[in-house]
Amino acid sequence: MATSGKVIRCRAAVAWAAGKSLSVEEIEVAPPKAHEVRVKIVATGICRTDDHVLVGTFPDVEFPVIPGHEGAGIVESIGEGVTSVKPGNQQCLSLTEPQNLLPDKTSRFTCKGKQIHHFLWNSTFAEYTVVPEYTLAKIDAAAPLDKVCLLACGFPTGYGAAINTAKVKPGSTCAVFGLGGVGLSVVMGCKAAGASRIIAIDINKDKFARAKEMGATECINPQDFKKPIQQVLTEMTGHGVDYSFEAAGTADTLIAALASCNMNTGVCVLAGEPPAGSTIPIDPFLLLSGRTCKGTLLGGWKMRDSIPRLVASYLEKKFNSDLLITHTLPFAKINEGFELLRAGKSIRSVLLF
């Protein structure tokens, strides 16, 4: 491409400091070095993790930074030694380690003469970004980038929590705590695995209709009961659920999710992201009674290999992750997208450049 080897000036949303709104700025993006790829981002989702960055509760982030990690785009240029992709290839950017700089400990971003940090080696809130080659997943050219960008984080995390981590069995009973993008993806995963009863739990009743559309058999609001929600679930099922999933990211919901499992065989999966520094006091009897509690990272997928397969499954209509998208916004309205998220009015907003 004509821009290969040159610095590109483009738009990006910069977080200058924790607790402040993103600022859409003109930035400079340097060409990729050896084993790096520069990608033109076409679409990116707004994930709760990005909000944790903005409020300062995501660990090890350095400001100023360009957040964003749920993106899809097209390769613009490649650095020396890159062999797996070439300019023009469609890509999903897979979530990776929380690196503030690229592997050589430098940044490819500058703004107003200042170095800007990377986020998760992705930084998809920029029109162009530079990433290590191995963070890219090459996908089918037929895939709509404004839809499959969700397959870089939120959807596979929840869907895989049910399919891969919990290994939900047909005919089982599941409880899903928190009906954001991850929680609703868990619901879809439980349905795909053949669960016969999927109980969706959230304090926002506006999410119930969408949860049922995705496969939930019942929806309940903990605020409607005077007793603890784990007791409600135990009474509803007679002995507790076979699988529970915490997708809200709080200590209270994790305790409730674990306690709602049946003794001896119940499995609780932590899929939500609690604020940095959180601690969870657990009654040892919850585990001594035979319950299992485990975490999941990106739903147990090996992302570079799995994203192309997930995209293929999407194109074959084996699941409909489009149901997670409630808003599609121009990139300039990125702060509006975060306001919708915080107000509980969106599941996933997708930003288009």
Buried (B, 14 or more C-beta within 10 A) or exposed (E): EEBEEEEBEBBBBBBBEBEBEBBBBEBBBBBBBEBBBBBBBBBBBBBBBBBBBBEBBBEEBEBBBBBBBBBBBBBBBBBEEBEEBEBEBBBBBBBBEBBBBBEEEEBBBBBEEEEBBBBBBBBBBBBBBBBBBBBBBBBEEEBBBBBBBBBBBBBBBBBBBBBBBBEBEEEBBBBBBBBBBBBBBBBBBBBBBEBBBBBBBBEBEEBBEBBBEBBBBBBBBBEEEEEBBBBBBBEBBEBBBBBBBBBBBBBBBBBBBBBBBBEEBBBBBBBBBBBEEEEEEBEEEBEEBEBBBEEBEBBBBEBBEBBBBBBBBBBEEEBEBBBBBBBBBEBEBBBBBBBBBEEBEBBBBBBBB
